[in-house]
C-alpha cells in the first residue's frame, strides 16, 4: 500500500477533529442526562459512563489528528 500524501494526512486529521467534536457533543449530552434527576438511577449511571467514553474517544481522535499533522501515521511507531 502506498504511503499517504501530506494532503491526505491533513484531510484525515480534519476528519478526526470533526469526530472529536461529535464526541464532545455526545459527552455533553451524557453529562446532562447523568445530572437529570427525572431519569432512573440506572439510566443516569449509563449516561455518566457513556460521557466518560465519549470524552476518551474525543481525546484519542485529537491525538490521532495531531500525529497526522506531524506527518506520521497513528500507531505506526509501535
Residue, then its C-alpha position, 0 to 999 in steps of 0.5 A: x500500500x502506498x504511503x499517504x500524501x501530506x494532503x491526505x494526512x491533513x484531510x484525515x486529521x480534519x476528519x478526526x477533529x470533526x469526530x472529536x467534536x461529535x464526541x464532545x457533543x455526545x459527552x455533553x449530552x451524557x453529562x446532562x442526562x447523568x445530572x437529570x434527576x427525572x431519569x432512573x438511577x440506572x439510566x443516569x449511571x449509563x449516561x455518566x459512563x457513556x460521557x466518560x467514553x465519549x470524552x476518551x474517544x474525543x481525546x484519542x481522535x485529537x491525538x490521532x489528528x495531531x500525529x497526522x499533522x506531524x506527518x506520521x501515521x497513528x500507531x505506526x511507531x509501535 
